[in-house]
Protein backbone atom coordinates (compact mmCIF):
# COMPACT_ATOMS: atom_id res chain seq x y z
CA UNK A 1 0.00 0.00 0.00
CA UNK A 2 1.15 3.54 -0.69
CA UNK A 3 1.12 5.99 2.18
CA UNK A 4 -2.22 7.28 3.41
CA UNK A 5 -2.71 10.92 4.29
CA UNK A 6 -3.88 11.00 7.89
CA UNK A 7 -3.33 14.75 8.28
CA UNK A 8 -7.06 15.44 8.10
CA UNK A 9 -7.75 12.85 10.79
CA UNK A 10 -5.31 14.50 13.17
CA UNK A 11 -6.63 17.97 12.29
CA UNK A 12 -10.10 16.82 13.33
CA UNK A 13 -8.72 15.66 16.68
CA UNK A 14 -6.70 18.89 17.05
CA UNK A 15 -9.91 20.87 16.54
CA UNK A 16 -11.72 18.77 19.14
CA UNK A 17 -8.92 19.55 21.60
CA UNK A 18 -9.11 23.28 20.79
CA UNK A 19 -12.84 23.26 21.56
CA UNK A 20 -12.16 21.29 24.76
CA UNK A 21 -9.50 23.72 25.97
CA UNK A 22 -11.71 26.75 25.29
CA UNK A 23 -14.73 25.19 26.99
CA UNK A 24 -12.70 24.07 30.01
CA UNK A 25 -11.39 27.61 30.52
CA UNK A 26 -14.92 29.01 30.23
CA UNK A 27 -16.33 26.48 32.70
CA UNK A 28 -13.60 27.12 35.28
CA UNK A 29 -14.03 30.89 34.96
CA UNK A 30 -17.80 30.55 35.36
CA UNK A 31 -17.55 28.34 38.44
CA UNK A 32 -14.99 30.67 40.01
CA UNK A 33 -17.45 33.55 39.67
CA UNK A 34 -20.67 31.65 40.49
CA UNK A 35 -19.93 29.94 43.78
CA UNK A 36 -22.40 27.28 44.86
CA UNK A 37 -22.79 27.67 48.62
CA UNK A 38 -24.23 24.64 50.46
CA UNK A 39 -26.74 25.26 53.22
CA UNK A 40 -26.39 23.38 56.50
CA UNK A 41 -29.07 22.36 58.95
CA UNK A 42 -28.20 21.15 62.40
CA UNK A 43 -29.80 18.90 65.00
CA UNK A 44 -28.34 20.59 68.10
CA UNK A 45 -28.63 17.69 70.54
CA UNK A 46 -26.74 15.35 68.23
CA UNK A 47 -24.56 18.06 66.63
CA UNK A 48 -25.50 16.45 63.33
CA UNK A 49 -25.07 18.70 60.30
CA UNK A 50 -26.75 18.01 56.97
CA UNK A 51 -25.42 19.90 53.96
CA UNK A 52 -27.67 20.54 50.99
CA UNK A 53 -27.27 22.40 47.72
CA UNK A 54 -28.43 26.00 47.98
CA UNK A 55 -29.79 28.13 45.17
CA UNK A 56 -28.30 27.20 41.79
CA UNK A 57 -28.13 29.49 38.78
CA UNK A 58 -28.96 27.95 35.37
CA UNK A 59 -25.85 26.89 33.50
CA UNK A 60 -25.13 28.26 30.00
CA UNK A 61 -26.95 26.07 27.47
CA UNK A 62 -24.38 26.98 24.81
CA UNK A 63 -21.90 24.66 26.52
CA UNK A 64 -23.92 21.75 25.18
CA UNK A 65 -23.44 23.08 21.65
CA UNK A 66 -19.67 23.24 22.14
CA UNK A 67 -19.66 19.67 23.43
CA UNK A 68 -21.49 18.70 20.25
CA UNK A 69 -18.63 20.25 18.28
CA UNK A 70 -16.07 18.31 20.33
CA UNK A 71 -17.89 15.02 19.87
CA UNK A 72 -18.51 15.60 16.16
CA UNK A 73 -14.82 16.17 15.46
CA UNK A 74 -13.74 13.08 17.43
CA UNK A 75 -16.33 10.83 15.81
CA UNK A 76 -15.78 12.12 12.28
CA UNK A 77 -12.02 11.63 12.69
CA UNK A 78 -12.71 7.88 12.83
CA UNK A 79 -14.83 8.01 9.68
CA UNK A 80 -12.08 10.00 7.94
CA UNK A 81 -9.65 7.28 8.97
CA UNK A 82 -11.75 4.65 7.18
CA UNK A 83 -11.87 6.80 4.05
CA UNK A 84 -8.07 7.01 4.00
CA UNK A 85 -7.77 3.26 4.56
CA UNK A 86 -9.98 2.68 1.51
CA UNK A 87 -7.91 5.06 -0.62
CA UNK A 88 -4.58 3.60 0.48
CA UNK A 89 -5.87 0.17 -0.54
CA UNK A 90 -6.50 1.43 -4.08
CA UNK A 91 -10.28 1.57 -3.72
CA UNK A 92 -12.86 4.36 -4.01
CA UNK A 93 -14.72 5.58 -0.88
CA UNK A 94 -18.52 5.74 -1.00
CA UNK A 95 -21.42 6.63 1.29
CA UNK A 96 -21.44 3.18 2.92
CA UNK A 97 -17.98 3.64 4.40
CA UNK A 98 -17.92 4.44 8.12
CA UNK A 99 -16.10 3.44 11.26
CA UNK A 100 -18.27 0.83 13.01
CA UNK A 101 -18.79 0.92 16.77
CA UNK A 102 -20.32 -2.36 17.93
CA UNK A 103 -21.29 -3.35 21.46
CA UNK A 104 -22.42 -6.79 20.25
CA UNK A 105 -20.53 -9.20 18.01
CA UNK A 106 -23.73 -9.65 16.00
CA UNK A 107 -23.61 -5.94 15.15
CA UNK A 108 -20.11 -6.39 13.77
CA UNK A 109 -21.20 -9.32 11.64
CA UNK A 110 -24.20 -7.40 10.32
CA UNK A 111 -22.30 -4.21 9.52
CA UNK A 112 -19.04 -5.73 8.28
CA UNK A 113 -18.73 -9.48 7.77
CA UNK A 114 -22.20 -10.47 6.54
CA UNK A 115 -23.13 -7.29 4.70
CA UNK A 116 -23.96 -7.55 0.99
CA UNK A 117 -21.08 -6.92 -1.44
CA UNK A 118 -20.28 -3.21 -1.48
CA UNK A 119 -22.51 -2.52 1.53
CA UNK A 120 -20.06 -3.30 4.34
CA UNK A 121 -18.92 -0.30 6.37
CA UNK A 122 -15.35 -1.43 5.67
CA UNK A 123 -15.52 -2.83 2.14
CA UNK A 124 -12.34 -2.03 0.27
CA UNK A 125 -10.28 -1.77 3.49
CA UNK A 126 -7.27 -4.11 3.64
CA UNK A 127 -7.79 -7.19 5.85
CA UNK A 128 -5.03 -6.18 8.26
CA UNK A 129 -6.72 -2.82 8.88
CA UNK A 130 -10.12 -4.47 9.28
CA UNK A 131 -8.64 -6.82 11.89
CA UNK A 132 -7.17 -3.90 13.79
CA UNK A 133 -10.52 -2.07 13.81
CA UNK A 134 -12.26 -5.25 14.93
CA UNK A 135 -9.79 -5.74 17.78
CA UNK A 136 -10.80 -2.53 19.58
CA UNK A 137 -14.57 -2.94 19.24
CA UNK A 138 -16.47 -2.56 22.54
CA UNK A 139 -17.95 -6.08 22.36
CA UNK A 140 -14.51 -7.51 23.17
CA UNK A 141 -14.72 -5.99 26.66
CA UNK A 142 -17.17 -8.67 27.78
CA UNK A 143 -20.77 -8.31 28.89
CA UNK A 144 -22.91 -5.94 26.84
CA UNK A 145 -23.44 -3.71 29.87
CA UNK A 146 -19.68 -3.23 30.17
CA UNK A 147 -19.32 -2.75 26.42
CA UNK A 148 -21.90 0.02 26.50
CA UNK A 149 -19.80 1.84 29.10
CA UNK A 150 -16.70 1.82 26.90
CA UNK A 151 -15.17 5.00 25.51
CA UNK A 152 -16.14 4.26 21.92
CA UNK A 153 -19.71 3.32 22.78
CA UNK A 154 -20.10 6.48 24.83
CA UNK A 155 -18.71 8.54 21.97
CA UNK A 156 -21.20 6.95 19.59
CA UNK A 157 -24.17 7.75 21.85
CA UNK A 158 -23.10 11.35 22.34
CA UNK A 159 -22.58 11.77 18.61
CA UNK A 160 -25.97 10.31 17.72
CA UNK A 161 -27.73 12.48 20.27
CA UNK A 162 -26.08 15.63 18.96
CA UNK A 163 -26.79 14.82 15.32
CA UNK A 164 -30.34 13.58 15.58
CA UNK A 165 -32.09 14.44 18.82
CA UNK A 166 -31.06 17.27 21.10
CA UNK A 167 -28.50 19.67 22.46
CA UNK A 168 -26.50 18.03 25.24
CA UNK A 169 -27.88 19.16 28.58
CA UNK A 170 -25.41 20.57 31.10
CA UNK A 171 -25.15 19.21 34.64
CA UNK A 172 -22.92 19.98 37.60
CA UNK A 173 -21.85 17.32 40.05
CA UNK A 174 -19.46 16.78 42.94
CA UNK A 175 -16.04 15.99 41.52
CA UNK A 176 -13.57 13.24 42.33
CA UNK A 177 -12.14 15.09 45.31
CA UNK A 178 -13.93 14.44 48.58
CA UNK A 179 -15.64 17.53 50.05
CA UNK A 180 -13.92 19.10 53.03
CA UNK A 181 -15.73 20.14 56.21
CA UNK A 182 -14.17 23.23 57.78
CA UNK A 183 -14.64 24.03 61.48
CA UNK A 184 -13.94 27.34 63.21
CA UNK A 185 -12.62 26.84 65.81
CA UNK A 186 -11.24 23.47 64.82
CA UNK A 187 -9.25 20.89 66.76
CA UNK A 188 -8.74 20.53 69.64
CA UNK A 189 -11.88 22.55 70.42
CA UNK A 190 -14.04 20.83 67.80
CA UNK A 191 -13.53 18.04 65.31
CA UNK A 192 -15.53 15.89 62.93
CA UNK A 193 -16.51 12.64 64.65
CA UNK A 194 -17.70 11.09 61.39
CA UNK A 195 -18.83 12.25 57.97
CA UNK A 196 -20.68 10.74 55.04
CA UNK A 197 -20.48 12.17 51.52
CA UNK A 198 -22.42 11.57 48.32
CA UNK A 199 -19.65 11.32 45.72
CA UNK A 200 -20.74 12.15 42.20
CA UNK A 201 -24.04 13.62 43.40
CA UNK A 202 -25.63 16.02 40.94
CA UNK A 203 -25.82 19.63 42.08
CA UNK A 204 -29.57 20.18 42.18
CA UNK A 205 -31.17 22.68 44.52
CA UNK A 206 -32.01 20.92 47.78
CA UNK A 207 -29.96 17.77 47.07
CA UNK A 208 -28.02 16.36 50.01
CA UNK A 209 -24.26 16.60 49.62
CA UNK A 210 -22.98 15.41 52.97
CA UNK A 211 -23.74 14.94 56.63
CA UNK A 212 -21.40 15.06 59.57
CA UNK A 213 -21.45 14.77 63.34
CA UNK A 214 -19.21 17.01 65.41
CA UNK A 215 -17.40 16.33 68.65
CA UNK A 216 -16.86 19.44 70.77
CA UNK A 217 -14.44 19.21 73.66
CA UNK A 218 -16.40 19.20 76.90
CA UNK A 219 -14.07 21.79 78.46
CA UNK A 220 -14.41 24.20 75.52
CA UNK A 221 -15.56 27.66 76.50
CA UNK A 222 -16.33 28.70 72.93
CA UNK A 223 -20.12 29.07 72.70
CA UNK A 224 -20.42 27.93 69.10
CA UNK A 225 -18.62 26.39 66.13
CA UNK A 226 -18.90 27.72 62.59
CA UNK A 227 -19.27 24.87 60.13
CA UNK A 228 -18.80 25.14 56.37
CA UNK A 229 -18.14 22.77 53.49
CA UNK A 230 -15.74 23.10 50.57
CA UNK A 231 -16.21 20.97 47.48
CA UNK A 232 -14.94 20.69 43.93
CA UNK A 233 -17.59 21.07 41.26
CA UNK A 234 -17.27 19.38 37.88
CA UNK A 235 -19.45 19.74 34.80
CA UNK A 236 -20.91 16.91 32.77
CA UNK A 237 -23.06 16.60 29.68
CA UNK A 238 -25.95 14.30 28.94
CA UNK A 239 -27.30 13.17 25.56
CA UNK A 240 -30.58 12.00 27.06
CA UNK A 241 -32.37 11.57 30.37
CA UNK A 242 -31.37 7.90 30.61
CA UNK A 243 -27.75 8.46 29.55
CA UNK A 244 -24.77 8.68 31.94
CA UNK A 245 -23.01 12.00 32.35
CA UNK A 246 -19.98 12.61 30.16
CA UNK A 247 -17.50 14.66 32.16
CA UNK A 248 -14.89 17.00 30.73
CA UNK A 249 -12.29 14.48 31.93
CA UNK A 250 -14.02 11.77 29.89
CA UNK A 251 -14.07 13.93 26.75
CA UNK A 252 -10.36 14.73 27.11
CA UNK A 253 -9.58 11.03 27.62
CA UNK A 254 -11.59 10.16 24.52
CA UNK A 255 -9.58 12.56 22.36
CA UNK A 256 -6.33 11.01 23.61
CA UNK A 257 -7.57 7.45 23.19
CA UNK A 258 -8.78 7.97 19.63
CA UNK A 259 -5.51 9.70 18.71
CA UNK A 260 -3.55 6.75 20.12
CA UNK A 261 -5.69 4.36 18.14
CA UNK A 262 -5.23 6.29 14.90
CA UNK A 263 -1.45 6.24 15.40
CA UNK A 264 -1.55 2.41 15.29
CA UNK A 265 -2.40 2.59 11.58
CA UNK A 266 0.87 4.29 10.67
CA UNK A 267 2.57 0.93 10.02
CA UNK A 268 -0.34 -0.14 7.79
CA UNK A 269 -0.37 3.03 5.75
N, C-alpha and C positions, 0 to 999 in steps of 0.2 A: 504494500500500500504506500502511496505517496503521502507526504505529510498533510495532516488536517490543520485547518486554521481555527484554533480555539480561542483566538483573541476576543471574539464577540461574546463567547461564553463567560470569560473572565471579566469583561466589561460589564456584563449584566450583574455579576456578583459584586463588582466594585460599586456599581450604582446602588445596589441593595444596602451595602455597608455605608455609603454616603447618607442615604435616607435614615438608616439606623442611628448613625452618629448625631445627625441633626435632631432627630426625634428624642434621643436620650438626653441631649443638652436641654431641649425645651421642657421635657418632663421634670428633670431635676430642678431647673429654674422655677417652674410652676410650683412644685412641692415645697421648695425653700420659701416661697412667698405666700403660700396658702397652707399654713400649718393646721393640721387636724389635731385638735386638743381633746383627749378623752375626758369624759366626766366620770367622777368616782362617787359612789354611794357607800355609806358605812353603816354597819350594824355595831353600835358602840360597845355593847356588852361583850361581843366576841372580837372586836377590833378587826372585823372582816370587811375588806374593801373589794368592791366590784367595779371594774372599769368598763365603761361602754363608750362607743363612738359617739361623739357629739355631733353638732351640725356639720354637714358636708356640702360643699359647693359642687355643682355639676361640673364634670370634667369636660374639657374641649372635645367635641365630637370629631373635629378634624383629625385628631390623632388616629382614629380608625381608618381614615382615608390614607394617611401616610403608611400605616401598617399594610394596607392593601398594596401600596406601591412596593414595599419591601418584599412581600410575599410573591407578588407578580414577577419581580425580577429574579428571585431565587428559582421559582418554579419554571419560568421560561428559559432560564439558563440550561436546565436539564433537557428541555425540548430542543434547544439550539445544539446541544451536544449530540443528540441523535441525528440531527440533520447533517452535521459535519461527519459523523461516522458513516452515514450513507454515501456522502460525496467521496470520502477518502477510499471507499470500497468500489468506486467507479460506477455508482448507481445514481439515480435521479430522485431527490426527495419529493414527496407528495403530501397531500392533506391527511393521509392515514398515519404518517410518522409522528410518534410522540414517545416520551419517556414514560413507560408504565410504572405505576406504583400499586402493588398488589399485596393485600393483607391475607389473601387466601391463595393457595397453590392453584386452585381451580380458576381463579381470575387470570393468573399468568398463562395457563394453558389456553384459555379463551381468547385472550388478547394477543398472544404471541405464537404459541406452538400449534394450536388447532385452528387458527384463523384461516380463512380462504386465501388462496394465492393472491398476493398483492394487497391484502387487507390487514396483515399483521402490523402492529405498531412498530416493529423492528425489521420489516422485510427489507432486504438489501444491506443490512448491517452484517459485517463479518462475524462468523461464529464465535471467535474469541471475545469480541466485544459484547455479543449477546450473553455469553456465559458470565462475563464480568457484571453486567447489569443484573442478571438473574441472581447472582451471588449476594447482592446487597438488598434484595427485596424484603419487605417487612415480614412476609410469611415464614422466613427462615428463623425468626426470633423464637417461635414456638406457638403457644396458644393464640387464637385470634385476638383475644382481649389484649394480650401483650403486644401483638403486632400493631394493633390500632393505636397504641401509645407511642409507637416509634416516631423518630424525627420525620422520616419521609411521609408516613401516613398523616401525621399532624400537618405537615406542609400542604399535602393534597387537600385536606379538609378546609384549611384556611383559604387556599387558593380558590376552591370551588365556591365557598361562601362569598368571597369578594367578587367573583366574576358573575355569579348567577342570582344571589339572594339578597345580600344586605351589606351595609357598612359594618365593619367590626365594632362591636360595642366596647367601651372602655371601662375597666374596673380597677379599683385599688384594693390591695390586700397587704396583710402583714408580711414582711419579707423574711428571708432566711434567718436573720439575726433575731435572737430572742429579745422581747421587750425588756426594758430595765426599769425597775421600781426604785424611785429616788425618795429618800426620807430626809427630813430636816426638822430636828436634829437626827442624825443617824446613829450608828453604833458608837459608844456602848449604850447610849440612852434608849435607842429604839432600833429594832432590826426586823427583817422579814422572817417570820417563823416558817412559812411555806407559801408557795405561789404556784398557780396553775395558769398556763397560757393557752391560747387557741392559735397555734401556728398556722399560717396560710389563710386565716379568716378574712373574709371580704369586708372592706370598710364600708358598711352600710349604717346609716344613722340608727342608733339604738343597739347595734350588735355588741355582744359581750366580747371583750378583748382578753381580759385577764381577771383573776381574783387572787387576793393575797390576805393572809392573816399576819398581823403585827405582834411582836412581843416588845413591850415597853418595860424597861427596868423598874422594879418595884420601888427603888429608892429615888427615881427620877423626880426632880422638882419642876421640870418643864410641864406646863399645863396641857400642851397639845403638840402633835406631830403633823407637819405638812407632808402630804403624800402626793406624789406625781408619778407619771409613767412616760418613759421615752420609748419610742418604737421607730423602726425603719419601715417606710412605706414603699412598696413596689407597685408597678402598674402592669396590668395584663389586658389581653384582648380576647374577645370571644366571637366566634363565627356563628353562634347559635345558642339558644338557651340551654341546650343539653350538651354543649361542647365544653371541654376543659379550657381553662384560661391558658393563653400563650403569653408567657412573660417576655420582657425584653431580653432577659438572659437566654431564654429558649431561642428567640429569633437570632441572636448573635451566634449562638452555638450552631444553629442550622446553616447559616452562611458559611461558617468555618467547615462544617462537615461536608457540605456539598462541594466546596472548593477542594477539599482533600480528595473527595471521590473523583472529581473531574481530573485531578492531576494523575490519577492512576491510569488514565488512557493515553498518557504521553508515549509510553512504550508501544502502544498499538497503532499510533498515528504517525 
